[in-house]
Amino acid sequence: MSSEMRCYLDISIGGELEGRIVVELYADIVPKTAENFRALCTGEKGIGAHTGAPLHYKGAPFHLVTKGFMIQGGDISAHNGRGGESIYGLNFEDENFLLKHARKYMLSMANSGPNTNGSQFFITMARTSHLDGKHVVFGKVIKGRGVIRAIEQAPVGNNDCPLNDVIIADCGEIPEGADDGVLNFFKDGDKYLDWPGDLDEKPSELSWWIAAVESAKSFGNEHFKNGNYKMALRKYRKAMHYLDNCWGNEELDEEKSHRLRKIKSQILTNSSVCKLRLGDAEGALVDTEHAVQTGEDNTKAFFRQGQAHMALKDVEAAVLSFTKALEFAPNDAAIKKEMAAAKKKIAEKREQERKAFSRLFQ
C-alpha cells in the first residue's frame, strides 16, 4: 500500500460550492482505517449490506459543527449522526491509538464507544488531547483550510447542526503524484490558491503578496461586472486574506503601506456593494465601516455606507454618510441624488409626524 494516500472532499454550503478539502491518510500507521475512508471517498464498494445506503461519502452532510472544537460528517445513511456504515460491516474495531489529536486539522473517527467505527469522522479545530485513546486518528488536512473555516463559521441551530446544509458534493482519491485540483478550483483562470494558509511555502517577497491581492481583486471586479455577486464576494474575501499577510513583511515601508490601505478600502467598498445587491445590508454596513477607517480617500466608502443605512431604513445616518462623501466629491451627481432622496424621506416622515400630532388636538 502506498505511503502517500490523499483524498478530496468538495464541499457545498447552502447549495453553493465552497471549495475542496484535501486530506492525507496515515496508511502506514492505520492501514485498515485509512482504507475505509479512501474507499468511502471513491464509492467503489457499492451498497452497504446493513443500511442499504451507498458506501460513499458523496451527498453526506457535515451534521455537527462545534466552533473551536471540531466539525463532524460522514453519516452516509441517516445523515444526522445516528447512522453510517463501514466497508467492513456496520462497524469495525479501533485499529490503534498511536496518533494523537495534537493540533488543528487532524482527521479522526467518530464513534459511539470502543470498537464502533463506521463511516462518520471529524476534523479537529483545536488540540483535543482528551480524545486521545478514545478515537482513532487516521489523517490530516493538507489543503482547504479556508473551506473548513467557512464550515466552522456557518450558522448553527440546536445541537450545533448547521442551519444551511453543508454537503460533501463530490469526493474521491487523488492518485499518487497527481495534482490535487485545489488551484483554480472554480475554473476561472485564478492562479493563486484560495487560502494562503494552504501554500506549501510562503514567499518572502512583498511584491508577490501584493500581486496576489491585486489578482484576487481583479477577479472579483470581473465577476461583479458579470453579475456574479457571490463569486465576486469570494474573490474579495480572498484578496483580504492575502492582504493580511502583507502587514508584517520586512519590505513594507510607508509608501507601500499607503498603497495597501487604499487597496483595502477599495476591496471592502466593492464587497459592500456585492452584499447590498445580495440583500445583506448589515454586512455591507460592516464592510463600509472598516473601509472608512483606513484613513484614505473614502468617497465611495462613505457613499456605500449611506446606501447601506438607507437599506436599513436609518435615513438620518445615511444623510451623515452622504454629507461626508460630498466633502470629498462635492460635485458627484450620484451622491447628490442619494442625498436628495434621503432628505425627501426625512421631510415626508416629519410631515407625517406633524399631521399625526395635529390630529391629537382636533
C-alpha positions in Angstrom: 0.0 0.0 0.0 1.4 3.4 -0.9 2.6 5.6 1.9 1.1 8.6 0.2 -2.7 8.4 0.2 -4.7 11.5 -0.5 -8.4 12.1 -0.9 -10.5 15.1 -1.6 -13.9 16.3 -0.4 -15.7 19.0 -2.4 -17.9 21.0 -0.1 -21.1 22.9 -0.7 -22.7 25.2 1.8 -26.4 26.2 1.4 -26.3 24.8 -2.2 -23.2 26.9 -3.2 -20.0 25.1 -3.9 -17.4 26.3 -1.3 -14.2 24.6 -2.3 -12.1 21.5 -1.9 -10.6 19.9 1.2 -7.6 17.6 0.6 -6.6 15.1 3.3 -3.6 12.9 3.7 -4.2 9.5 5.2 -1.7 7.7 7.5 -2.0 4.4 5.7 1.3 3.2 7.1 0.2 3.5 10.7 -3.6 2.8 10.5 -4.0 1.0 7.1 -7.4 -0.5 7.8 -8.9 2.8 9.0 -7.3 4.7 6.1 -8.6 2.2 3.6 -12.1 2.6 5.0 -12.0 6.3 4.4 -10.4 6.1 1.0 -13.0 3.6 -0.3 -15.9 5.6 1.1 -14.5 8.6 -0.9 -14.4 6.6 -4.1 -17.7 4.8 -3.5 -16.2 1.7 -5.1 -17.7 -0.8 -2.6 -21.3 -0.4 -3.8 -24.2 -0.6 -1.4 -24.0 -1.3 2.3 -25.4 -4.6 3.4 -26.6 -3.3 6.8 -28.0 0.2 5.9 -28.9 -0.2 2.2 -27.1 3.1 1.6 -24.3 3.6 -0.9 -20.9 3.2 0.7 -20.0 6.6 -0.5 -19.4 10.0 1.2 -20.9 11.9 -1.8 -24.1 13.6 -0.7 -23.4 13.1 3.0 -23.5 16.2 5.3 -21.4 17.7 8.0 -24.2 17.4 10.5 -22.3 18.7 13.6 -20.2 21.9 13.7 -18.8 23.0 17.1 -16.7 26.1 16.7 -13.3 25.8 18.3 -13.7 22.1 18.7 -14.5 20.0 15.6 -16.6 19.5 12.6 -18.2 16.1 12.1 -19.6 14.4 9.0 -19.8 11.1 7.1 -23.1 9.7 8.1 -23.9 8.1 4.8 -27.3 6.6 5.8 -29.2 8.7 8.3 -27.4 12.0 7.6 -28.0 13.2 11.1 -25.2 11.5 13.2 -27.2 8.4 14.0 -26.2 6.3 11.1 -23.3 5.2 8.9 -21.6 2.0 7.9 -18.0 1.0 7.2 -16.7 -1.0 4.2 -16.1 -3.9 6.6 -19.6 -4.2 8.0 -21.7 -2.0 10.2 -18.8 -1.2 12.5 -15.1 -2.2 12.9 -12.6 -2.3 15.7 -10.3 0.5 16.9 -7.1 -0.2 15.0 -4.7 1.6 17.4 -4.3 4.9 19.1 -0.7 5.7 18.1 -1.6 9.0 16.5 -2.8 11.9 18.7 -5.3 14.8 18.4 -2.3 17.1 18.9 -3.4 20.1 16.7 -6.0 21.5 14.4 -7.0 19.8 11.2 -6.4 16.2 12.4 -8.8 13.6 10.9 -10.3 11.1 13.3 -13.0 8.5 13.5 -16.2 9.3 15.3 -17.7 6.5 17.3 -20.3 5.6 20.0 -17.9 3.8 22.2 -15.0 1.3 21.9 -14.8 -0.6 18.6 -17.8 1.1 16.9 -16.1 2.8 13.9 -18.4 3.2 10.9 -18.2 5.9 8.3 -18.5 9.0 10.5 -15.4 11.1 11.0 -14.4 14.5 12.4 -11.8 17.2 11.8 -10.4 18.9 14.8 -10.5 22.7 15.1 -8.1 22.7 18.1 -5.8 20.5 20.1 -8.2 17.9 21.6 -6.0 15.7 23.8 -8.9 14.4 25.8 -10.0 12.4 22.8 -6.6 10.5 22.7 -7.1 6.8 23.3 -10.8 7.0 22.5 -10.9 7.9 18.8 -8.6 6.7 16.1 -6.7 9.4 14.3 -6.0 8.4 10.7 -5.1 11.5 8.7 -4.8 15.3 8.5 -6.0 18.1 6.3 -3.3 19.4 4.0 -5.3 21.8 1.8 -8.7 23.5 2.1 -8.3 25.2 5.5 -10.3 28.1 4.2 -13.2 25.7 3.4 -13.0 24.3 6.8 -13.1 27.7 8.3 -16.2 28.5 6.2 -17.8 25.4 7.6 -16.8 26.3 11.2 -18.3 29.8 10.8 -21.6 28.6 9.3 -24.6 29.5 11.5 -25.9 26.6 13.6 -29.1 25.8 15.4 -30.0 23.3 18.1 -27.4 20.7 18.8 -24.8 22.5 16.7 -26.4 21.4 13.5 -25.8 23.8 10.5 -28.8 25.9 9.5 -27.6 25.7 5.9 -26.8 22.2 4.5 -23.1 21.5 4.5 -22.7 18.7 2.0 -19.9 16.6 0.5 -20.9 17.4 -3.1 -18.1 15.2 -4.5 -15.2 13.2 -3.3 -12.6 10.7 -4.4 -9.0 9.6 -4.2 -6.1 11.6 -5.7 -3.6 9.3 -7.5 0.0 9.4 -6.2 1.8 12.4 -7.8 -1.3 13.8 -9.4 -2.4 17.4 -9.0 -4.8 17.9 -6.1 -7.2 20.2 -8.1 -7.2 22.9 -5.4 -5.6 25.6 -7.6 -8.0 27.2 -10.0 -10.8 25.1 -8.4 -13.5 27.3 -9.9 -12.0 27.2 -13.4 -11.9 30.9 -13.9 -8.1 31.2 -14.5 -7.2 32.3 -11.0 -3.6 31.2 -10.5 -3.4 31.7 -6.7 -4.7 29.4 -4.0 -8.0 30.4 -2.4 -6.4 30.3 1.1 -2.8 31.4 1.7 -2.5 29.0 4.6 -2.6 26.2 2.0 0.7 27.4 0.5 3.5 24.8 0.8 6.0 27.6 1.2 5.1 31.3 1.8 7.1 33.7 -0.4 9.0 36.3 1.4 8.8 39.0 -1.3 6.1 41.6 -0.6 5.7 42.1 -4.3 4.4 38.5 -4.6 1.7 39.1 -2.0 0.7 42.4 -3.4 0.3 40.8 -6.9 -1.9 38.1 -5.3 -4.1 40.8 -3.7 -4.4 42.7 -6.9 -5.2 39.5 -8.8 -8.0 38.4 -6.4 -9.4 41.9 -6.5 -9.4 42.0 -10.3 -11.2 38.6 -10.5 -13.7 40.0 -8.0 -14.3 43.0 -10.2 -14.8 40.8 -13.2 -17.3 38.6 -11.5 -19.1 41.7 -10.3 -19.4 43.1 -13.8 -20.9 39.8 -14.9 -23.5 39.9 -12.1 -22.0 37.0 -10.2 -22.0 38.8 -6.8 -21.5 35.7 -4.7 -18.3 34.7 -6.6 -17.2 38.3 -6.5 -17.5 38.3 -2.7 -15.5 35.1 -2.6 -12.6 36.8 -4.5 -12.8 40.0 -2.3 -12.5 37.8 0.8 -9.6 36.0 -0.8 -7.9 39.4 -1.5 -8.3 40.3 2.2 -6.7 37.0 3.3 -3.7 37.7 1.1 -3.6 41.3 2.3 -3.4 40.2 5.9 -0.1 38.5 5.1 1.4 41.8 3.9 1.4 43.9 7.0 4.3 42.2 8.9 6.5 41.9 5.8 10.0 43.4 6.3 9.8 45.2 2.9 6.8 47.2 4.0 7.5 50.9 4.1 5.2 53.9 4.4 4.7 54.2 0.6 3.7 50.6 0.2 1.6 50.8 3.4 -0.3 53.7 2.0 -0.9 51.8 -1.2 -2.2 48.7 0.7 -4.5 50.8 2.8 -6.0 52.3 -0.3 -6.4 48.8 -1.8 -8.0 47.6 1.4 -10.6 50.4 1.3 -11.4 49.6 -2.3 -11.8 45.9 -1.6 -14.1 46.5 1.3 -16.1 49.0 -0.6 -16.6 46.7 -3.5 -17.5 43.9 -1.1 -20.2 46.1 0.4 -21.8 46.7 -3.0 -22.0 42.9 -3.5 -23.7 42.5 -0.2 -26.1 45.3 -1.0 -27.0 43.6 -4.2 -27.5 40.3 -2.4 -29.7 41.9 0.3 -27.2 41.8 3.1 -27.4 45.4 4.2 -26.0 44.8 7.7 -22.9 43.0 6.2 -22.5 45.9 3.7 -22.5 48.4 6.6 -19.8 46.5 8.4 -17.6 46.5 5.3 -18.0 50.2 4.8 -17.3 50.9 8.4 -14.0 49.1 8.1 -13.3 50.8 4.8 -13.7 54.3 6.2 -11.3 53.5 9.0 -8.3 53.2 6.6 -7.9 57.0 6.5 -7.6 57.1 2.7 -9.9 58.9 0.2 -13.1 57.3 1.3 -15.6 59.0 -1.1 -17.0 55.7 -2.3 -16.9 54.1 1.1 -19.0 56.8 2.7 -21.3 56.7 -0.3 -21.9 52.9 0.1 -22.2 53.4 3.8 -25.0 55.8 3.1 -26.7 53.3 0.8 -26.4 50.6 3.5 -28.0 52.9 6.0 -30.8 53.6 3.6 -31.4 49.9 3.0 -31.6 49.5 6.8 -34.1 52.5 6.9 -31.7 54.6 9.1 -32.2 57.7 6.9 -30.6 60.2 9.4 -27.4 58.1 9.5 -27.5 57.9 5.7 -27.6 61.7 5.4 -24.5 61.9 7.6 -22.6 59.4 5.4 -23.6 61.2 2.2 -22.5 64.5 3.7 -19.1 63.1 4.4 -18.9 61.7 0.9 -19.7 65.1 -0.6 -16.9 66.6 1.4 -14.6 64.6 -0.8 -16.6 64.9 -4.0 -18.9 67.9 -3.8 -20.0 67.7 -7.4 -20.7 64.0 -7.6 -24.1 63.6 -9.2 -24.8 60.1 -7.8 -24.1 61.2 -4.2 -26.3 64.3 -4.7 -29.1 62.2 -6.0 -29.0 59.8 -3.0 -28.7 62.8 -0.6 -31.8 64.4 -2.1 -33.7 61.1 -1.8 -32.7 60.7 1.8 -33.7 64.3 2.7 -37.0 63.8 1.0 -37.7 60.8 3.1 -36.9 62.7 6.3 -39.2 65.6 5.1 -42.0 63.1 4.4 -41.6 61.5 7.8 -41.7 64.8 9.6 -44.8 65.8 7.7 -46.5 62.6 8.7 -45.5 63.2 12.3 -46.8 66.7 12.2 -50.2 65.6 10.8 -50.4 62.8 13.4 -49.6 65.3 16.2 -52.1 67.9 14.9 -54.9 65.3 14.9 -54.5 64.8 18.7 -55.8 68.4 19.2 -58.8 68.3 16.8 
